Amino acid sequence: MTQTDEAADEAPVVAPDVEAVANLTQAREKLLAEIGKVIIGQREIVDQLVIALLAGGHCLLVGVPGLAKTLLIRTLAQCLDLTFGRIQFTPDLMPSDITGTEVLEEDPETSRKTFRFLPGPVFANIVLADEINRTPPKTQAALLEAMQEHTVTTGGKTMALSEPFFVLATQNPIEQEGTYPLPEAQLDRFIFNLWIDYPDSTEEEEIVRTTTSVEPPQPTSILSGEAIVELQRLVRLVPISDHLIQYAVRLVRSSRPGDPLAPQYVREMVNWGAGPRASQNLALAGKARAILHGRHNVSLEDIQAVALPVLRHRIVINFHAEAENVNASALVGRLLDDVPVDGAAG
């Protein structure tokens, strides 16, 4: 671990200057404080959301009802001074309900009829895809182009979405009857899969106290859309050593049962491992985490800190794993313990 940190320290500092990093660190603290006015606890989840935003990725949030997933996303949009669109996914939702539709209009003066495009809720900076697994795959797929290309194609025309563009989807891990699991191709579009757990007793008491008061506190705007786009550019300038890139790739390749690097338990319990996009996401999220914590290059700690949310939704376990009560998160934890940092045989 020491070798890796030394390698990170030796990487050439080619861009983010000291002032820019300091300003970003201050902005992070202000943002966490503003969100904390509304959301009690969940600091790690909020931190990971900010990391994903600055890395230019999308997030899938999983949690039982009542854990303020929707409120968290709406509060984040308020703090960032971004436009917000909400899509409530239901079995009868159509793709045009997401992307928009063309309507026929008649000019009252000339009686000429023309088509006019009415943008859907996807034309926003932050899009909440609420209970995304409650709509059929055809409608789920309407988000694929937007998430990957940041464009929407309809009626033969391709329209660019406003930057920054950030999809936050939610899923309920219970009540799976009548749901449509997201295909692997769409899951791979999410940089993070975040699991929101119950608050502890102290936090829950504070939630009750705050939400039942006369007037709940309101957050104030911290960052504009233009500032976020500039910060996303800054993140990509953060240096990462070849040593850490090799470790990130080795970690991802070890999750693939057909790869020579895969441990025996991966070969026995995994159908499909993470693809190359996972390696890219580890590096980008590591860069964002490093700069948000006031550092100018990526360390081993950054890569390992983001590995679980990056990898767990990209590993498809088999029946043997289910029979042993082993899930993807547990396998990621074992890989973090077993994959060597220096590339030597473990």
C-alpha positions as a Python dict, from the first residue, in 0.01 Angstrom:
ca = {
    (1, 'M'): (0, 0, 0),
    (2, 'T'): (291, 228, 73),
    (3, 'Q'): (441, 159, -269),
    (4, 'T'): (118, 266, -437),
    (5, 'D'): (88, 587, -241),
    (6, 'E'): (450, 667, -328),
    (7, 'A'): (375, 599, -694),
    (8, 'A'): (78, 832, -675),
    (9, 'D'): (294, 1102, -515),
    (10, 'E'): (551, 1066, -792),
    (11, 'A'): (291, 1116, -1070),
    (12, 'P'): (348, 1448, -1245),
    (13, 'V'): (116, 1723, -1123),
    (14, 'V'): (12, 1865, -1458),
    (15, 'A'): (-304, 2053, -1393),
    (16, 'P'): (-538, 2124, -1110),
    (17, 'D'): (-366, 2417, -939),
    (18, 'V'): (-365, 2462, -564),
    (19, 'E'): (-631, 2734, -564),
    (20, 'A'): (-872, 2535, -781),
    (21, 'V'): (-843, 2228, -558),
    (22, 'A'): (-889, 2438, -243),
    (23, 'N'): (-1200, 2604, -389),
    (24, 'L'): (-1348, 2268, -481),
    (25, 'T'): (-1283, 2128, -134),
    (26, 'Q'): (-1460, 2429, 20),
    (27, 'A'): (-1751, 2390, -221),
    (28, 'R'): (-1785, 2024, -119),
    (29, 'E'): (-1806, 2113, 249),
    (30, 'K'): (-2066, 2384, 181),
    (31, 'L'): (-2266, 2143, -33),
    (32, 'L'): (-2264, 1872, 232),
    (33, 'A'): (-2370, 2128, 492),
    (34, 'E'): (-2663, 2252, 281),
    (35, 'I'): (-2785, 1902, 203),
    (36, 'G'): (-2745, 1819, 571),
    (37, 'K'): (-3009, 2080, 653),
    (38, 'V'): (-3268, 1854, 489),
    (39, 'I'): (-3113, 1506, 486),
    (40, 'I'): (-3015, 1370, 827),
    (41, 'G'): (-2719, 1130, 813),
    (42, 'Q'): (-2635, 949, 486),
    (43, 'R'): (-2316, 1156, 456),
    (44, 'E'): (-2131, 879, 274),
    (45, 'I'): (-2414, 844, 20),
    (46, 'V'): (-2419, 1221, -38),
    (47, 'D'): (-2041, 1222, -80),
    (48, 'Q'): (-2065, 942, -337),
    (49, 'L'): (-2337, 1128, -527),
    (50, 'V'): (-2109, 1432, -553),
    (51, 'I'): (-1821, 1211, -668),
    (52, 'A'): (-2041, 1062, -940),
    (53, 'L'): (-2160, 1405, -1049),
    (54, 'L'): (-1807, 1542, -1086),
    (55, 'A'): (-1699, 1224, -1265),
    (56, 'G'): (-1982, 1283, -1514),
    (57, 'G'): (-2163, 959, -1427),
    (58, 'H'): (-2511, 843, -1329),
    (59, 'C'): (-2625, 670, -1009),
    (60, 'L'): (-2863, 389, -921),
    (61, 'L'): (-2992, 421, -564),
    (62, 'V'): (-3138, 112, -397),
    (63, 'G'): (-3331, 130, -72),
    (64, 'V'): (-3661, 43, 92),
    (65, 'P'): (-3943, 302, 88),
    (66, 'G'): (-3918, 591, 332),
    (67, 'L'): (-3542, 645, 328),
    (68, 'A'): (-3569, 984, 152),
    (69, 'K'): (-3420, 876, -179),
    (70, 'T'): (-3641, 1115, -376),
    (71, 'L'): (-3596, 1397, -124),
    (72, 'L'): (-3218, 1353, -138),
    (73, 'I'): (-3214, 1385, -516),
    (74, 'R'): (-3445, 1687, -518),
    (75, 'T'): (-3235, 1856, -247),
    (76, 'L'): (-2917, 1793, -446),
    (77, 'A'): (-3076, 1964, -747),
    (78, 'Q'): (-3170, 2265, -533),
    (79, 'C'): (-2820, 2296, -389),
    (80, 'L'): (-2665, 2280, -735),
    (81, 'D'): (-2904, 2527, -899),
    (82, 'L'): (-2988, 2277, -1173),
    (83, 'T'): (-3310, 2203, -1357),
    (84, 'F'): (-3488, 1897, -1223),
    (85, 'G'): (-3709, 1645, -1402),
    (86, 'R'): (-3890, 1357, -1236),
    (87, 'I'): (-4017, 1046, -1415),
    (88, 'Q'): (-4238, 810, -1218),
    (89, 'F'): (-4185, 474, -1385),
    (90, 'T'): (-4501, 266, -1413),
    (91, 'P'): (-4596, -38, -1627),
    (92, 'D'): (-4793, 180, -1872),
    (93, 'L'): (-4518, 442, -1922),
    (94, 'M'): (-4423, 493, -2288),
    (95, 'P'): (-4082, 599, -2431),
    (96, 'S'): (-4234, 927, -2553),
    (97, 'D'): (-4335, 1005, -2194),
    (98, 'I'): (-3960, 1025, -2123),
    (99, 'T'): (-3808, 1176, -2434),
    (100, 'G'): (-4098, 1394, -2550),
    (101, 'T'): (-4346, 1389, -2835),
    (102, 'E'): (-4443, 1582, -3145),
    (103, 'V'): (-4783, 1749, -3150),
    (104, 'L'): (-4973, 1879, -3451),
    (105, 'E'): (-5050, 2249, -3429),
    (106, 'E'): (-5252, 2474, -3658),
    (107, 'D'): (-5158, 2837, -3718),
    (108, 'P'): (-5478, 3038, -3652),
    (109, 'E'): (-5384, 3297, -3916),
    (110, 'T'): (-5270, 3076, -4204),
    (111, 'S'): (-5445, 2753, -4104),
    (112, 'R'): (-5116, 2581, -4178),
    (113, 'K'): (-5051, 2269, -3973),
    (114, 'T'): (-4705, 2192, -3842),
    (115, 'F'): (-4547, 1955, -3594),
    (116, 'R'): (-4391, 2094, -3278),
    (117, 'F'): (-4173, 1894, -3043),
    (118, 'L'): (-4265, 1902, -2674),
    (119, 'P'): (-3957, 1804, -2470),
    (120, 'G'): (-4003, 1532, -2209),
    (121, 'P'): (-3869, 1531, -1853),
    (122, 'V'): (-3535, 1392, -1973),
    (123, 'F'): (-3451, 1746, -2091),
    (124, 'A'): (-3326, 1853, -1750),
    (125, 'N'): (-2988, 1864, -1575),
    (126, 'I'): (-3085, 1616, -1304),
    (127, 'V'): (-3336, 1348, -1397),
    (128, 'L'): (-3497, 1134, -1128),
    (129, 'A'): (-3600, 797, -1271),
    (130, 'D'): (-3816, 687, -979),
    (131, 'E'): (-3861, 308, -941),
    (132, 'I'): (-3703, 250, -1280),
    (133, 'N'): (-3760, -125, -1264),
    (134, 'R'): (-4140, -88, -1268),
    (135, 'T'): (-4159, -22, -1642),
    (136, 'P'): (-4095, -266, -1931),
    (137, 'P'): (-3752, -284, -2100),
    (138, 'K'): (-3875, -96, -2410),
    (139, 'T'): (-3941, 211, -2197),
    (140, 'Q'): (-3630, 164, -1983),
    (141, 'A'): (-3428, 167, -2304),
    (142, 'A'): (-3550, 519, -2382),
    (143, 'L'): (-3288, 640, -2135),
    (144, 'L'): (-2994, 453, -2291),
    (145, 'E'): (-2902, 710, -2556),
    (146, 'A'): (-2948, 999, -2315),
    (147, 'M'): (-2727, 839, -2050),
    (148, 'Q'): (-2447, 741, -2287),
    (149, 'E'): (-2450, 1010, -2557),
    (150, 'H'): (-2627, 1296, -2375),
    (151, 'T'): (-2855, 1327, -2677),
    (152, 'V'): (-3214, 1238, -2766),
    (153, 'T'): (-3314, 1122, -3114),
    (154, 'T'): (-3678, 1152, -3214),
    (155, 'G'): (-3850, 1209, -3545),
    (156, 'G'): (-3518, 1163, -3725),
    (157, 'K'): (-3358, 1453, -3537),
    (158, 'T'): (-3088, 1434, -3271),
    (159, 'M'): (-3099, 1695, -2997),
    (160, 'A'): (-2825, 1758, -2742),
    (161, 'L'): (-2914, 1765, -2373),
    (162, 'S'): (-2805, 2051, -2151),
    (163, 'E'): (-2487, 1997, -1949),
    (164, 'P'): (-2436, 1880, -1688),
    (165, 'F'): (-2668, 1580, -1737),
    (166, 'F'): (-2712, 1345, -1446),
    (167, 'V'): (-2957, 1052, -1417),
    (168, 'L'): (-3042, 931, -1068),
    (169, 'A'): (-3254, 617, -1073),
    (170, 'T'): (-3414, 453, -771),
    (171, 'Q'): (-3513, 94, -705),
    (172, 'N'): (-3703, -71, -423),
    (173, 'P'): (-3534, -399, -318),
    (174, 'I'): (-3864, -537, -186),
    (175, 'E'): (-4198, -584, -364),
    (176, 'Q'): (-4034, -734, -672),
    (177, 'E'): (-4363, -870, -809),
    (178, 'G'): (-4449, -696, -1134),
    (179, 'T'): (-4104, -544, -1183),
    (180, 'Y'): (-3865, -565, -1477),
    (181, 'P'): (-3498, -609, -1379),
    (182, 'L'): (-3267, -370, -1559),
    (183, 'P'): (-3064, -542, -1833),
    (184, 'E'): (-2688, -557, -1784),
    (185, 'A'): (-2633, -311, -2071),
    (186, 'Q'): (-2831, -45, -1886),
    (187, 'L'): (-2685, -124, -1543),
    (188, 'D'): (-2341, -70, -1696),
    (189, 'R'): (-2438, 291, -1775),
    (190, 'F'): (-2446, 372, -1401),
    (191, 'I'): (-2110, 467, -1254),
    (192, 'F'): (-2232, 384, -901),
    (193, 'N'): (-2485, 153, -742),
    (194, 'L'): (-2555, 301, -398),
    (195, 'W'): (-2736, 108, -126),
    (196, 'I'): (-2918, 329, 124),
    (197, 'D'): (-2962, 168, 464),
    (198, 'Y'): (-3179, 253, 764),
    (199, 'P'): (-3058, 542, 984),
    (200, 'D'): (-2930, 470, 1333),
    (201, 'S'): (-3149, 556, 1633),
    (202, 'T'): (-2996, 901, 1690),
    (203, 'E'): (-3040, 998, 1326),
    (204, 'E'): (-3396, 865, 1319),
    (205, 'E'): (-3484, 1073, 1625),
    (206, 'E'): (-3344, 1382, 1454),
    (207, 'I'): (-3538, 1298, 1134),
    (208, 'V'): (-3864, 1284, 1331),
    (209, 'R'): (-3780, 1607, 1515),
    (210, 'T'): (-3693, 1793, 1194),
    (211, 'T'): (-3967, 1668, 962),
    (212, 'T'): (-4246, 1732, 1214),
    (213, 'S'): (-4144, 2091, 1288),
    (214, 'V'): (-4343, 2391, 1168),
    (215, 'E'): (-4117, 2481, 877),
    (216, 'P'): (-3842, 2244, 760),
    (217, 'P'): (-3518, 2421, 663),
    (218, 'Q'): (-3455, 2500, 297),
    (219, 'P'): (-3115, 2455, 128),
    (220, 'T'): (-2950, 2733, -70),
    (221, 'S'): (-2777, 2705, -406),
    (222, 'I'): (-2400, 2643, -396),
    (223, 'L'): (-2290, 2570, -753),
    (224, 'S'): (-2422, 2663, -1096),
    (225, 'G'): (-2440, 2433, -1395),
    (226, 'E'): (-2152, 2616, -1562),
    (227, 'A'): (-1936, 2573, -1253),
    (228, 'I'): (-2010, 2200, -1240),
    (229, 'V'): (-1912, 2153, -1605),
    (230, 'E'): (-1583, 2329, -1532),
    (231, 'L'): (-1526, 2109, -1226),
    (232, 'Q'): (-1592, 1798, -1435),
    (233, 'R'): (-1319, 1915, -1670),
    (234, 'L'): (-1090, 1975, -1371),
    (235, 'V'): (-1144, 1618, -1245),
    (236, 'R'): (-1016, 1471, -1571),
    (237, 'L'): (-691, 1665, -1528),
    (238, 'V'): (-610, 1493, -1199),
    (239, 'P'): (-304, 1268, -1251),
    (240, 'I'): (-324, 894, -1183),
    (241, 'S'): (-13, 677, -1188),
    (242, 'D'): (26, 382, -1424),
    (243, 'H'): (65, 167, -1112),
    (244, 'L'): (-292, 250, -1000),
    (245, 'I'): (-437, 213, -1349),
    (246, 'Q'): (-286, -135, -1362),
    (247, 'Y'): (-436, -213, -1020),
    (248, 'A'): (-783, -91, -1127),
    (249, 'V'): (-772, -302, -1442),
    (250, 'R'): (-643, -603, -1247),
    (251, 'L'): (-929, -566, -997),
    (252, 'V'): (-1189, -557, -1275),
    (253, 'R'): (-1038, -844, -1472),
    (254, 'S'): (-1032, -1056, -1156),
    (255, 'S'): (-1414, -1036, -1148),
    (256, 'R'): (-1443, -1221, -1482),
    (257, 'P'): (-1468, -1600, -1441),
    (258, 'G'): (-1296, -1666, -1774),
    (259, 'D'): (-994, -1447, -1704),
    (260, 'P'): (-665, -1604, -1591),
    (261, 'L'): (-654, -1354, -1303),
    (262, 'A'): (-988, -1471, -1160),
    (263, 'P'): (-969, -1644, -820),
    (264, 'Q'): (-1131, -1985, -783),
    (265, 'Y'): (-1436, -1848, -600),
    (266, 'V'): (-1506, -1611, -890),
    (267, 'R'): (-1490, -1901, -1136),
    (268, 'E'): (-1735, -2094, -919),
    (269, 'M'): (-1982, -1819, -832),
    (270, 'V'): (-1989, -1565, -1117),
    (271, 'N'): (-2157, -1589, -1457),
    (272, 'W'): (-2037, -1253, -1588),
    (273, 'G'): (-1784, -1007, -1452),
    (274, 'A'): (-1738, -634, -1496),
    (275, 'G'): (-1649, -490, -1837),
    (276, 'P'): (-1396, -225, -1942),
    (277, 'R'): (-1631, 58, -1847),
    (278, 'A'): (-1581, -47, -1484),
    (279, 'S'): (-1206, 15, -1514),
    (280, 'Q'): (-1273, 359, -1660),
    (281, 'N'): (-1522, 437, -1382),
    (282, 'L'): (-1276, 331, -1111),
    (283, 'A'): (-1018, 573, -1245),
    (284, 'L'): (-1263, 862, -1295),
    (285, 'A'): (-1434, 818, -959),
    (286, 'G'): (-1094, 788, -793),
    (287, 'K'): (-990, 1118, -951),
    (288, 'A'): (-1309, 1288, -833),
    (289, 'R'): (-1271, 1154, -480),
    (290, 'A'): (-909, 1263, -461),
    (291, 'I'): (-973, 1621, -567),
    (292, 'L'): (-1285, 1650, -349),
    (293, 'H'): (-1066, 1563, -51),
    (294, 'G'): (-812, 1828, -143),
    (295, 'R'): (-548, 1606, -304),
    (296, 'H'): (-380, 1656, -642),
    (297, 'N'): (-344, 1294, -747),
    (298, 'V'): (-513, 959, -696),
    (299, 'S'): (-413, 722, -416),
    (300, 'L'): (-482, 353, -359),
    (301, 'E'): (-738, 452, -95),
    (302, 'D'): (-940, 641, -359),
    (303, 'I'): (-962, 340, -592),
    (304, 'Q'): (-1054, 102, -313),
    (305, 'A'): (-1311, 342, -165),
    (306, 'V'): (-1512, 355, -488),
    (307, 'A'): (-1466, -11, -588),
    (308, 'L'): (-1781, -144, -419),
    (309, 'P'): (-2034, 99, -574),
    (310, 'V'): (-1858, 73, -911),
    (311, 'L'): (-1844, -307, -929),
    (312, 'R'): (-2133, -465, -741),
    (313, 'H'): (-2399, -402, -1010),
    (314, 'R'): (-2167, -525, -1284),
    (315, 'I'): (-2107, -873, -1140),
    (316, 'V'): (-2371, -1134, -1224),
    (317, 'I'): (-2364, -1419, -972),
    (318, 'N'): (-2489, -1772, -1042),
    (319, 'F'): (-2707, -2020, -855),
    (320, 'H'): (-2410, -2158, -665),
    (321, 'A'): (-2344, -1815, -511),
    (322, 'E'): (-2710, -1775, -422),
    (323, 'A'): (-2714, -2118, -260),
    (324, 'E'): (-2413, -2016, -51),
    (325, 'N'): (-2586, -1687, 37),
    (326, 'V'): (-2305, -1490, -129),
    (327, 'N'): (-2392, -1168, -313),
    (328, 'A'): (-2195, -946, -549),
    (329, 'S'): (-2099, -704, -270),
    (330, 'A'): (-1938, -986, -72),
    (331, 'L'): (-1741, -1094, -379),
    (332, 'V'): (-1614, -738, -432),
    (333, 'G'): (-1499, -733, -70),
    (334, 'R'): (-1306, -1056, -121),
    (335, 'L'): (-1146, -922, -438),
    (336, 'L'): (-1031, -611, -253),
    (337, 'D'): (-865, -837, 2),
    (338, 'D'): (-713, -1080, -248),
    (339, 'V'): (-612, -883, -559),
    (340, 'P'): (-248, -779, -515),
    (341, 'V'): (-167, -410, -530),
    (342, 'D'): (173, -457, -689),
    (343, 'G'): (75, -718, -946),
    (344, 'A'): (260, -999, -774),
    (345, 'A'): (90, -1333, -735),
    (346, 'G'): (-143, -1336, -438),
}
